[in-house]
Amino acid sequence: MFTFVIPAHNEEATVATIVGQARAAAQQGDRVLVVDSASTDATADRASAAGAEVLRGPKGKGAAMNAALDLVRTEWACFLDADLVSSEVNIAAELRAAAVSGTSGHVVGDYEYDHPGTILSSTFTIYEPLTDRFFPETGFMGANALTGYRAIHRSLLTQPLPADFGVESFLNITLAVAGARANVRHLGVVGSRFRATGGTMAREIGTAILDLAVAHGRLDPAERGVWEAWLEDGVAAIAPQAADGGRSATLSRLFAAVRRPMPSYGD
């Protein structure tokens, strides 16, 4: 059985779309749970009207996911993003099918954005360099490794998640370190609502990885300051958001950020 978990902060315009997909994918015994993450709009009302259970939760994506996990008693937790506008497939159904038909306890939903110029700036400039350096066993999890669409066997979710946007990095790394194999399920083209974060997301992603690197003995705490400086340099490179919603006009900044040299400490 599955619990479809949809963390949602101010997603009144879109939350019903993913709730509809989850309800269509649900089978007997499954649950569709929206965590209203301190929204100030009608997200909770729209989710309830679309047929979801609604839990009032704290602000922060990871915090909302933690609140849901306290209630998950099913074999699988399937996490879905609330900002879905359109997709070629029923995302919830695809993840459910991949989970029940495979042998992996972690199904990662990879996809392309509907606009061909969309840039995965935090993935390319922060997540990939840091995981390559400190957690190479994480491996390739699709072009969109920080996807919010994934199904995870409940037995693998044994640690509290970080409260913020570092949650996907945390899941990728901790599950890989624990020996869980990830199955990448391609979802086609997905349209979602872009919202600029001013570099907050990139910083939280990098911080989560550095926290784990220290915790697993892969980064000397005395050397962390050098990596923090590297992280802030990357955040500064990608924080300004282009008028086209973080798409093709950010290419020059992105490539400059990717080419940044990494610290050699700890080698």
Phi and psi in degrees as a GROMACS rama.xvg file:
@    title "Ramachandran Plot"
@    xaxis  label "Phi"
@    yaxis  label "Psi"
@TYPE xy
-125.139  144.304  PHE-2
-112.405  117.893  THR-3
-86.2233  115.57  PHE-4
-106.887  122.074  VAL-5
-123.194  96.0169  ILE-6
-73.2205  135.694  PRO-7
-145.225  122.024  ALA-8
-121.364  112.744  HIS-9
52.5916  55.4256  ASN-10
-119.772  39.1531  GLU-11
-60.4084  -29.7576  GLU-12
-75.8865  -21.3506  ALA-13
-126.779  -18.0109  THR-14
-58.4709  -32.7839  VAL-15
-64.2074  -27.4015  ALA-16
-64.6969  -50.4385  THR-17
-72.8327  -31.8785  ILE-18
-61.2498  -41.5625  VAL-19
-61.1698  -41.3924  GLY-20
-64.8123  -43.3769  GLN-21
-63.8589  -41.1656  ALA-22
-65.7182  -36.6989  ARG-23
-68.1799  -30.914  ALA-24
-83.8444  -21.9052  ALA-25
-67.0515  143.004  ALA-26
-117.612  178.081  GLN-27
-56.2627  129.179  GLN-28
93.9589  -11.823  GLY-29
-79.9204  160.308  ASP-30
-128.234  148.974  ARG-31
-118.98  110.534  VAL-32
-122.318  118.078  LEU-33
-99.069  126.877  VAL-34
-98.3155  109.639  VAL-35
-76.8211  103.114  ASP-36
-87.8853  76.2772  SER-37
55.1746  40.7054  ALA-38
-68.3868  151.067  SER-39
-112.14  10.1205  THR-40
-119.649  -157.422  ASP-41
-94.7449  26.7504  ALA-42
-54.4557  -48.8107  THR-43
-61.3082  -43.1497  ALA-44
-64.4514  -42.6664  ASP-45
-66.3279  -39.3132  ARG-46
-66.0642  -43.2406  ALA-47
-64.6477  -42.2683  SER-48
-63.6927  -29.1991  ALA-49
-80.9894  -7.12401  ALA-50
107.524  11.6139  GLY-51
-92.5346  152.467  ALA-52
-71.4719  143.659  GLU-53
-123.323  128.087  VAL-54
-114.453  127.057  LEU-55
-77.0483  123.723  ARG-56
-130.571  176.177  GLY-57
-77.2679  163.792  PRO-58
-73.6279  146.121  LYS-59
113.699  129.272  GLY-60
-60.5448  -49.6775  LYS-61
-64.7781  -36.3447  GLY-62
-63.1846  -40.562  ALA-63
-65.3425  -39.9575  ALA-64
-65.7083  -39.228  MET-65
-60.9072  -42.1196  ASN-66
-60.3655  -39.9961  ALA-67
-67.83  -42.2648  ALA-68
-62.5461  -25.6633  LEU-69
-62.5585  -20.6036  ASP-70
-107.205  -8.32804  LEU-71
-77.1395  118.803  VAL-72
-117.302  2.72759  ARG-73
-85.2105  168.578  THR-74
-66.5294  -34.1446  GLU-75
-124.275  144.311  TRP-76
-111.326  125.11  ALA-77
-114.74  111.504  CYS-78
-91.4623  135.583  PHE-79
-134.429  144.051  LEU-80
-83.2195  144.219  ASP-81
-88.9882  -3.62486  ALA-82
-97.3134  18.2463  ASP-83
-65.1859  129.403  LEU-84
-103.214  -44.2174  VAL-85
-156.587  157.313  SER-86
-156.69  155.485  SER-87
-77.2806  -22.5793  GLU-88
-132.689  167.867  VAL-89
-78.3862  106.18  ASN-90
-62.0118  -45.1432  ILE-91
-60.1663  -42.2782  ALA-92
-66.3886  -40.0667  ALA-93
-62.963  -44.6288  GLU-94
-66.2067  -40.3039  LEU-95
-62.8422  -45.2197  ARG-96
-63.3548  -41.9055  ALA-97
-64.9842  -36.6462  ALA-98
-68.054  -46.6406  ALA-99
-77.5438  -22.1105  VAL-100
-95.2201  -10.4683  SER-101
-107.338  -172.102  GLY-102
-115.263  2.25977  THR-103
-91.3215  143.955  SER-104
-89.5954  3.1058  GLY-105
-139.873  112.059  HIS-106
-109.617  122.639  VAL-107
-107.106  124.702  VAL-108
-90.8567  99.3542  GLY-109
-87.3195  150.712  ASP-110
-161.28  167.538  TYR-111
-104.827  148.384  GLU-112
-76.2524  154.852  TYR-113
-68.4047  -23.4856  ASP-114
-100.696  121.175  HIS-115
-63.5104  -17.598  PRO-116
-94.5736  1.0448  GLY-117
-60.488  135.46  THR-118
-109.597  128.618  ILE-119
-88.4591  67.611  LEU-120
-61.7867  -44.8889  SER-121
-66.1485  -34.0605  SER-122
-65.54  -48.9043  THR-123
-73.6787  -38.7449  PHE-124
-95.1413  -21.0065  THR-125
-119.14  -60.0177  ILE-126
-62.8284  -53.6776  TYR-127
-63.8888  -47.1607  GLU-128
-60.2948  -40.5683  PRO-129
-72.9272  -39.3768  LEU-130
-70.2342  -36.7054  THR-131
-59.3507  -37.7141  ASP-132
-77.021  -44.9637  ARG-133
-106.453  -27.0342  PHE-134
-136.474  64.5169  PHE-135
-62.7155  -21.8552  PRO-136
-68.9589  -12.9454  GLU-137
-60.5993  -37.6842  THR-138
68.1888  -167.902  GLY-139
-84.8547  124.847  PHE-140
-121.003  36.9164  MET-141
90.0779  168.797  GLY-142
-67.0114  -26.0767  ALA-143
-113.331  67.4488  ASN-144
-65.3911  -22.2574  ALA-145
-96.2088  26.961  LEU-146
-56.0331  144.5  THR-147
-89.3905  1.31273  GLY-148
-102.575  111.792  TYR-149
-162.657  150.71  ARG-150
-116.273  133.509  ALA-151
-133.928  132.823  ILE-152
-63.1243  132.578  HIS-153
-58.8197  -29.9553  ARG-154
-65.3019  -19.6003  SER-155
-87.1471  -12.7812  LEU-156
-94.9348  78.2321  LEU-157
-104.761  -9.74718  THR-158
-117.903  147.175  GLN-159
-60.5347  141.409  PRO-160
-86.4941  150.696  LEU-161
-60.4677  148.809  PRO-162
-76.1158  -10.2611  ALA-163
-119.691  -152.974  ASP-164
-76.7171  3.10618  PHE-165
-78.2519  0.123439  GLY-166
-64.8099  -40.4771  VAL-167
-67.9532  -39.4788  GLU-168
-60.1153  -44.4911  SER-169
-58.5838  -46.2191  PHE-170
-64.1017  -47.0146  LEU-171
-56.4905  -46.0686  ASN-172
-74.5411  -50.6922  ILE-173
-65.0578  -36.5735  THR-174
-69.7846  -38.629  LEU-175
-66.0909  -43.7133  ALA-176
-62.1783  -34.2382  VAL-177
-75.938  -5.57322  ALA-178
94.2547  7.05313  GLY-179
-77.3079  129.986  ALA-180
-87.0277  136.537  ARG-181
-97.0219  136.16  ALA-182
-106.554  117.28  ASN-183
-88.2731  121.54  VAL-184
-109.769  120.107  ARG-185
-80.7999  134.539  HIS-186
-112.045  5.46221  LEU-187
78.5411  -147.322  GLY-188
-95.2972  132.364  VAL-189
-125.091  133.977  VAL-190
-104.207  132.994  GLY-191
-141.479  165.859  SER-192
-86.2697  117.581  ARG-193
-82.3882  133.132  PHE-194
-134.759  124.842  ARG-195
-68.3596  142.302  ALA-196
-115.976  0.283128  THR-197
64.2011  24.1019  GLY-198
94.1895  -7.73024  GLY-199
-60.274  -45.1719  THR-200
-61.6674  -46.3366  MET-201
-60.4232  -42.0442  ALA-202
-64.617  -42.5684  ARG-203
-67.5501  -36.6033  GLU-204
-61.8953  -49.8438  ILE-205
-64.2438  -40.3608  GLY-206
-62.7339  -41.2604  THR-207
-60.7799  -40.9948  ALA-208
-68.8931  -43.0803  ILE-209
-65.6922  -38.0207  LEU-210
-58.2063  -45.6418  ASP-211
-67.1488  -36.9713  LEU-212
-62.3273  -41.033  ALA-213
-67.1197  -45.8901  VAL-214
-62.0059  -33.0407  ALA-215
-94.6382  9.50098  HIS-216
72.1241  23.8275  GLY-217
-102.097  -7.87106  ARG-218
-137.522  121.727  LEU-219
-65.4094  126.101  ASP-220
-54.7417  -29.0613  PRO-221
-67.9015  -20.8857  ALA-222
-100.351  -0.0544574  GLU-223
-62.9288  -34.6482  ARG-224
-57.384  -35.0167  GLY-225
-65.1231  -40.7751  VAL-226
-73.0777  -31.968  TRP-227
-62.9039  -39.8379  GLU-228
-65.0155  -40.1843  ALA-229
-61.421  -42.6373  TRP-230
-62.2625  -46.0562  LEU-231
-64.8587  -33.58  GLU-232
-63.2505  -40.6164  ASP-233
-68.103  -40.2676  GLY-234
-61.318  -43.3283  VAL-235
-62.9597  -32.0954  ALA-236
-72.16  -30.1503  ALA-237
-112.426  -6.03748  ILE-238
-63.0817  -41.8728  ALA-239
-63.107  128.12  PRO-240
-101.126  132.213  GLN-241
-71.4556  158.611  ALA-242
-65.099  -19.8371  ALA-243
-89.8733  18.976  ASP-244
79.1732  39.8442  GLY-245
73.4066  26.6961  GLY-246
-102.591  -130.552  ARG-247
-62.2262  -27.8177  SER-248
-70.3023  -8.45074  ALA-249
-91.7494  2.12944  THR-250
-57.7348  -46.6016  LEU-251
-63.8319  -40.452  SER-252
-65.1448  -41.342  ARG-253
-60.8616  -49.265  LEU-254
-64.959  -35.0647  PHE-255
-64.0572  -38.4679  ALA-256
-69.6216  -40.2307  ALA-257
-63.2405  -33.6969  VAL-258
-79.3583  -0.745088  ARG-259
-60.6768  136.258  ARG-260
-68.8181  147.152  PRO-261
-97.8019  151.927  MET-262
-58.8831  148.31  PRO-263
-102.635  4.53027  SER-264
-62.604  144.128  TYR-265
86.1782  -2.29858  GLY-266
